[in-house]
Amino acid sequence: MKKQTQAIRIQTNRTNEMEHSTPLFLTSSFCFDNAEDMRAAFADETDDNIYSRFSNPSVQEFIDKLVALEGAEAGYATASGMSAVFGSFMALLKKGDRLLSCNSIFGSTHTVISKYLPKYGIEYGYISASATAAEWEAAITPNTKMIYLETPTNPGLDVLDLNMIGQLAKKHQIILNVDNCFATPVNQQPIAFGADLVVHSATKWLDGQGRVLGGAIVGKKDLIKEIYLFCRSTGPALSPFNAWVLSKSLETLDVRMERHASNALFIAEQLEQHPAIASLRYPFLPSHPHYQIAIKQMDNGGGIVCFELKGGIEAGRQFLDRLKMLSLTANLGDTRSIASHPASTTHAKLTEAERQTVNITPGLIRISVGLENKEDILNDILQALNNL
Ligand SMILES: *Cc1c(COP(=O)(O)O)cnc(C)c1O
């Protein structure tokens, strides 16, 4: 079956009720007929469900779909994107190991890497999003155990060369762990370029409707086994209810992402020359500094457009205040278009210099382009930009 079909037709076994839509297994534990069956399940001699912190059919259905879409061997679903990121680090890294990452990554991931990993004796290093193969190679030390990156990055929309970094990781036998949140598996499959693990915040495009938190880690079987054992003991399990919602969401991911991307490309093209805008980034515009990499590894440019307002931080705040339809909210990847201004919100606690190193400029606006009519989205942005 092709991926679009798998996202729809992978389903837990139909129950005796002969339901058409997938059932929801909202239960914390599972029953056994007798003591021997229960003993065998606990001894890992069977793969019967025991307890929903370990496994649950609704959760399994969601992860099976994601495994198919990413072309992975196995996976584990978590309560949020951050627990997927954290679980993938803690299960596989130990004292003395080093994690190498790109310096433009999601804010909470940066906090985990720079504040919490060192508490457990795990070292880290950062490299620029536009580093060359030689610079990457020079940044790899003998104790570098994992390379972690996001592409495209949040919020700066840097695009990293998965093929180049995948080859380096293989050569040095380093685990390559990629956050594929922004592209989603219908647009980019990092495993095809050599990634060993892919993490997701399912909260964003995978749900796509701003309803539930969720996360997932998929990839090589032996690595997922370690992550599963860590998570089943430490407890970041995905709720079966959220898994049920997310599994239904995956059925429409392909069509949703196609429209998000075509709306985003339209918005990007229309705004690129606007007099209030100093620069604009969209991975599938030829003006994007990493355009050649983007068209090599992505099927479309995704649903996020970023631009820099000429008027800096004050213009950013004014722009948000003038919007009539676009939502001001911390999420992204929704049917509803969303605007955010990182310098005055998510990254306000950083110093100007710290923001510069992660490419958060004072007038940076991030638009998560929704599924509303593209002219309506554009017109709201244009009226907010007028005379800014
Ligand atoms: C939101 C986000 C996360 C964290 O996911 P949560 O579900 O909010 O925990 C991780 N990576 C990226 C790129 C994100 O945008």
The ligand as a Gaussian input file, in Angstrom:
#p B3LYP/6-31G(d) Opt

LIG

0 1
 C        6.582000      22.422000      19.612000
 C        7.863000      21.792000      19.219000
 C        8.473000      20.821000      20.039000
 C        7.888000      20.419000      21.381000
 O        6.684000      19.770000      21.267000
 P        5.541000      19.770000      22.414000
 O        4.524000      18.870000      21.862000
 O        5.107000      21.189000      22.596000
 O        6.190000      19.243000      23.661000
 C        9.638000      20.242000      19.591000
 N       10.203000      20.602000      18.415000
 C        9.652000      21.538000      17.610000
 C       10.319000      21.884000      16.331000
 C        8.470000      22.162000      17.984000
 O        7.941000      23.100000      17.179000

